[in-house]
């Protein structure tokens, strides 16, 4: 897994939390 991919996942998770 590349660092960029991991960052994308983190952003996606943060975005989900923000929407909740």
PyMOL commands that set and color helices and strands:
alter all, ss='L'
color gray80, all
select helices_A, chain A and resi 3-19
alter helices_A, ss='H'
color red, helices_A
deselect
rebuild
show_as cartoon
